[in-house]
Amino acid sequence: MRPLIILFILISFLGNVFAQIPQNFLDCLYHSPNSSTILSNIIYTPTDSSYLSVLNSSIQNLRFTSPSTSKPLLIFTPLYDSQIQAFIKCSKIHGIQIRFRSGGHDYEGLSYVSPLPFVLLDLVNMHSIEVDVENSTAWVQSGATVGQLFYRIAEKSKTLAFPAGFCPTVGVGGHFSGGGYGMLLRKYGLAADNVIDARIIDANGNILDRKTMGEDLFWAIRGGGGSFGVILAWKVNLVRVPSTIVDFSIQKTLEQNATNLVHRWQYVAHKFPKELLVRIVITSVNSTINVYFSSTYLGGVDELLHIMQEGFPELGLTKDDLTEKSWIESTLTSDDEPLENLLNRSQPITPYFKAKSDYIQEPIPISGLEGIWNILLEDVANNSYMIFTPYGGIMDEISESTIPFPHRAGNLYKIQYLADWYNASEVLATNRISWIRRLYSYMTPYVSKNPRAAYLNYRDLDIGANDGRNASYAQASVWGMKYFKNNFKRLVEIKRRVDPSNLFWNEQSIPTLP
């Protein structure tokens, strides 16, 4: 009898959730263009058998799949621009909270979770990519993933690429709107630096391109987050890469002088030629720390050997450590992985995780690194990571105000902190989150100050949050200045003009002021 009782409770709960969907909102959608398609294919309510599978299919952090996590009143998966227009207009008319997602990698789940009753706009079906080799450009819809974009570019050209992220399942909508970086960072900058046009639906349901939206709004959407509208598609400049590049990954332990190597890396990685990026991935697994020095070089073997032997001889790089491959092959996680894996929308393994970020402007001393190792070696630190990504190169040449992303010259490197776990234990979650916060606190003397900066795409509610739709400038600036520095003020002014009713709101969205 017990399973039947549980099933009855579940059905009753879902029925109550469904009953909360305002009928006038549904009527508004039903009478919009393409309503027959809407009814049959692209609306999922909690009473639909596929509702949870559709909801969970794009959730990349299992922290937000628990029964207690708020769920949308309905999920809307449009096929056409006009359907999104209708969705936005109906939501605005009837006062329904909207959340929207492209790939589901939002670190705090803000793209598909809300404390208020809400509806979810899922762009999973909006994933077309048109590559123009002759003009070295591409139009990519926001629901496409970074991996899909990489794959479609490589189908057309072996010498064109795009400077986007490390994780192929990230949706370009969120990735581009928050900045977006990868192994081509030092040569070509961020993904957002290479956006040259976009199509957006604003709070009034209008479809605008760069010309009709104006340069202020176009500036805001390239790194200012998803506070200004729903981006339908992005036009990007593709960049040139050699037909063959070189990479390496060298593993070191603490017993193999890793501490001194990391210390030395801080002084040289940002000074290498733009074509070379050497990042560090530090892992703590089963009470063992491993340090990986991983590189992509847009050039030849002999050139890379010369650069490393001259600038970082302590690493001991040899020709045997180097692998020649195409750019598209370098985006895969392993050498034997098929290129078709880039088309997958799901990660092989989806963890529970908490993440944080920092920027480093002065090298951390040996004693500071040793303190990090002590925290990483704690039992509760199992399956933890720190990723050091060097700056310099073109990042030193782009002004902080060119786009909303301000973290440019003056930064040696960026840190991402990650704590993963793989079961639903609340005790484990509490311990892991407490641990990463303690590591973050330990890092305070070594990181950027006034403000202590953070990266928007590594969303972190610990640094501040809006307490509601009408958050004040003072409250929002607590987190806003950390993500955007002085660009935050301009973002607020643009938000006030383009979305005065704050339709596109979340706990870390740009506020709108009277």
N, C-alpha and C positions, 0 to 999 in steps of 0.2 A: 504493500500500500504506500510505502514512503515515496517511491519514485513518482507515483500518481499525484501525491500531495504536492511534491516539488513542482511537477509539471503544471498543476492547477495554479499554484502561486505565480509561476513564471508567466503563464498566459494572462492571468489577471493583471499582473504588473504591466505587461506589454499593452494590454488593452487600455489600461489607464493612461499610459503614455500616448497611445494613438488618439485617445479621446481629447488630449490636450491640443491637437492640431486644429487651429481655427478653421472652421468650414469656409469662411469667407476667403481665407488665403488659398485653400484648395480650389475653390470656385474660380478664383482669379487665374490660377494656373491652367485649369481646365478650359477656360475660354480664351487662352492665349494662342498665338500662332503655333501650328504643329501639335495641337493638343492631343490628337490621336496617338502620335508617337510618344508623347509625354506619358499618357496613361498606360500604354502597353509595355514600354521598355525602360524608362529612365527615372521613375519614382519608386523608391523602396520605403515602406513603412515598417514599423516594428512587428506588424502582423504577417509580413511576407517571410516565407521560409528562407529566402536568400539575404535577408536584411543584415544579419550579423556577419555573414561571409563577405558581403560587399563592404561593410564598415571596417572589418578587420583586415581586409586585403591590402590596404595601404598604410596600416599602422606599423611603423618601424621601431616602436619602443613599447614593449609589452607592459610597461607600467600603466598604460592607458587602455588596457583591455580588461581590467577587473570588473566584476559585476557592479561595484560601487561607482565606477567612472560614469559621468553623465553621458548620455547617448542622444543623438539627434532625433527630433520628432519625425524627420524624414530625410532621406538621402536623395539628392538630385544629381543625375549623371548625364548632362546634356550632350547632344550630338552636334548642335548648331549654335551659332552666335545668338540668333533670335530667341532661343530658349533661355539662354542666360539673361538676356535683356528682360524677358518676361519674369524670370525668377527674381531678379533684383527689384523690378518695379513693384511686383506683388509683395515682396518682403518689406519694402519701404512704405507702401500704402497701408499695410496691415500691422506694422510695427513688430515684425518678426526678426529676431536676432539671426544673423548669418555668420557661418564660418565656412571657409573654402580652402581646399587643399589641391596640390598637384601631385606630390609623391609621398606625402605622409611622414617626412623626416623631421618635422618640427620637433625639436628636442623636448619641449614642454607640452606638446600636444595641442597647442593653442589653435591650430588649423582645423581641429576636429573635435575639440572638447570645449564646453562653456559652462560656467556656473548658472547661467540663465537658460530657460528653454530656447532651443535653437534649431535651425535647419542647416544641413550640410550640403554645400555645392562642391561636388567632386569632379575634377576636370579629367578624370582618367580616360575618357573617350576623346578628348581633344589633344591628339598627339601627332598630328601630321608634321612632316619636315620636308622642306623644299630647298635643296642645295643648288646654288648657282655657281658653278665652277668658274665660268668666264669672268664673273664680277667678284669672285671670292666672298660671297655672302650666302646667308641662309635665312629663311623664315622658319621658325620653330614654334609650334603651339605650346602653351604653358603646361599641358598635361603630359608632354613627352618627358622622358628621363634623360639625364646626362649621357648614360650609356647608349641610348637610342640615337642621340644626336651624334656622338662619336662614330657609331657604326655607319650611319647614313652618309656622313662626310667621307669616311674611308671607302665606301662603295664607289664614290665618284672620283676621288683623288687620293694619291699616296703622299702628296706634299702639302695638303691643306689640313688644318687642325683647328681646335678651338680651346682656349684656356679656361676650362671649367674643372669640376671637382674630381676628387679621388674616388668617390663612391658612385658607381654607375646607376644605382636605383634612385638617386635623388631626382625629384621633379624639377624641371628647369624654372617653373614659375616661382617657387620659393627661393631657389638657388640664385637666380639672377637678381631678384628683387632685394636680396640681402647682401649682395656683393659677388660671392662665388670665386673660389680660388683653387688652383691645382698645381701640377708640376711645371706648368709654363708661366707661373706667376712672375718670376724675376725677368723674363723676357718680354711678356705681353700683358702683364697686369691681371686684373680680375675679369671675370665674365662680364660684369656690369660695365667695365671700362670699354668693352668691345660691342656694346649694344648701340645700334645706329637708328633704330626706329622701333615702334611698338604699336600694338592695337589694344586699347583699354576700353572697358565699359565703366562709365563713371556712376556716381550715386543716383543720377537721373535716368540711367538706362541708355545713355548716348554712347555710340561707338566712336572713339577718337583715335587718330594717329598722331604722329609727332607734330605735324603741321597744325592740326586742329586742336590738340590739347595744349599747345604752347610749350615753350622751353622750360618754364618753371616746373610744370607737372612732369615733363619728360626727365628733368633733372631728378625729381623726387623719387620716381619709380625705380631708378637705377641704383639701388642700394639703400633706399629709405624704408624698405619693408612693404607689406601688403596693406597699407592703411588708406590707400587712395582710390582703389577700384579693383576690378578683376581684369588682370592682363590676359588677353586672349592669345596673343602671339608676340614674339620678339624677332626683330631683324638684327642679325649679328654679322660683324666682319669676321671672316675666317682668316687665319694667320698661316704664314709659311713655315714649314718644317722640312728638314732634309728627308730624303726617301729612307735613309737609315740613320738611326740615332744610337746612342750608347747609354746603358745604365748599369748600375751595380747595387748590390745590397750586402753589406759586411756586418756580421754579428760579433759583438764583443760582450764579455762578462766583466763584472767588477774585478775579478782576478786577472783579467787581460787588459788592465789599465784603462777601463772604460771611463772612469772619473776624469782622468787627465785628458782623455780624448774629447769628451764632451766639453770640458773647460776650454780647451784649445779651439774647438769648433766655433765657439761663440765669437771668437776674434776674427775668423777668416771666412765663414760661410756667406756673410752678407757682402763680402768684397770680391767674391769670384766673378768671372764674366757673366753677363746676363743670361747667356745660353746654358749655364749650369746651375742646378738647384740640388743641394745636398741637405736632406732633412734627417731628423733623428726620431725614431720611434722607440720609446722605452716601455718595456712590458714587465709586469710583475705577475708571474704565474707560479703557483706552488712554491712560494717563498724563494723564488729565483728571479733576479733581475737580469734581463737581456737588453742590450742597447744595439739597435740596428741603424747603420748609416746607409741611407738609400738615396739614389741619385738618378736624375735624367739629364743628359747632356745633348744638346742639339749640335752635334759635330762628330768628329772621328775619334777612334781609339787612341791614336798617338797624341792628339791634341789634349785629350782628357788626362792621359797619363802625365803629360808635361805640366798641366795646370795643377794637378793634385800633388805631384812630387815637389813642385815649387811652393805651393801654398799650404799644403796640409800633409807633409811627408810622414808625420807621426802616425797617420792611419795605416801606412804600409800597403797602399793600393798597388796591385800588380796587374799585368795584362790578363792573367787568368781569372781575375775577379770581374772582368768586363764582358758584357753581352751586347752584341749588335742586333738590332731589331727595328721594325717599323714603328712609327709613332703610335698607331692604333694597337699594336701588340704591347706597347709599354703601358697602356691603360688597364691591362688585365692584371689580376692579382697573382697569377702563376704562369710560367712559361708553357705549360701543357693545357691551358684552359682554351676552349674554342671561342672564337670571336663572337659567335652567336649568343654567348652568355651576356653580352652587353645589352641584348634586347630584353632580358628578364626584368620584370618590375619588382620582384621580391628578392630579398637577401637570402643566401643559403641558410643562415641561422639568424633568427631575430632575438635579440637579448632584451632584458630589462636593463635600463642604464640611466645614469645621471652624468651630465657633462658641465664643464665650466671652461673659461678661457682667460688668457692674460696676454699682455704685451711686455716684452723685455727690452729695455733701453740701455742697460749697463750689464756687462757680463756678471753672472752669478759666481761668487768665489767658490773655491774648492770646498770650504766648510759648509757653504749653503747647499751644494750638490750632495754632500754626504748626509746632511739633514734630510734631504728629499729621499735618499735611499733608505734611511731608517724608517721613514713613514711608509714607503713602498714595501718594505719587508715585513710589516705587521701582518698577522694572520688574516685580518679582515680586509686586507688589500688585494687578495687574490683576484685575478682577472681585471687588473687596473692598467691604465696606459697614460703616458704623457707623450705628446707629439710636438716636436719643435720644428717649425717651418720658417726658414730664413727669409728675410726681406732684402733690401738693397736692390740693385738693378733698376729697372724702370719704376719700381715703387718709390724710389727716392726722387724721381723726376716729375711725378704727378702731384699736383696741388691737393691739399686736404679738402678743398671746396669744389673740386672738379665735378664730383658726384657726392652724394651724402656720406659714403664710406670715407672716413677721415684718417684711417690708420696708415700713414705713409712714411715719409722721411723721419728719421730719429728712432725708429724701431729696428732692433737687431733681428728679432724673430718673434713669432707668435707661439703661444702654448695652448694646446687643447688638453684638458684633463678628462679622462673617461673612467667611469667605474661601471663594469658590467656584472650582471648576475643572471642565473638561468632557472630560477624557480620562483613561485609566487609568494614565498614566505614574507610576511610583513616585517618580521624581526630582522630578516636578512636585508630587506630594502632599507629599513631604518638605520641599520649598522653601516651599510654601504654609503648611503647618502651622508650620514654623519662623518664617515671617514673622509670623503672627498671634500667636504666643507672644512675639515680640520687641515687637510693638505693645502687647500686654498688660503686658509688663514696663515699657515706657516709661510707661504710665499709672499706675504704682504711687503716685507722690506725689500724684495728684489724686483718688483714689477712696477709698471707705470703708475704715476700718481697724479692727483688733481686734474682730471679724475683717474681712478683706476679703470683703465679702458677694457672693453669687452667686445666680442664679435657677434653681431646680430644673428648670424646663421647658427651660432652655438647658443641658442636661446637659453636664458638662465633667469628664472623668476626670483632667485635669491638676491639679485642685485636691485630689485625694486619692481613694483607692479602697480597698475591702475586699480583702484578699488571699485571701479564701476565705470559706466559710460560717461559720466560727467567729471572724470578726474581733472584736477587742477593742473596748471602748468608746473607749479612747484612740485607736486607729487610725481608727475610724469618725468620731470627733468632728473629725478634721482637715478632712474635707469637710462633715460634718454641721452644724457650727457656722456654716459659711459660708452654707449654704442656709437653716438654721432658727434660728440664733442660740440663745437660751436655750430655745426650744421643743424643741430636740433632746432634752433630758433627758426631757421628758414623753413624747415619741414612743418613746424606748427603753423606758420603763416599760410603755407600752401594748403595744408589740410583744412584750415578755416575757410578758405575760398572754395575748395572743390568738393568738400563733404561736410558742410556746416551742421548737418543733423547727426553726424558721427555714425552713419550706417555701417561702415566697415570698422568695427570696434573689436578689440580684444584686450587682454590684460597688459600687453606691451605694444599697443598701437599708438600712433601719434595722436595726441589729444586735439580736439577742436575747441577754440575759445571764443567768447563773445566778441 
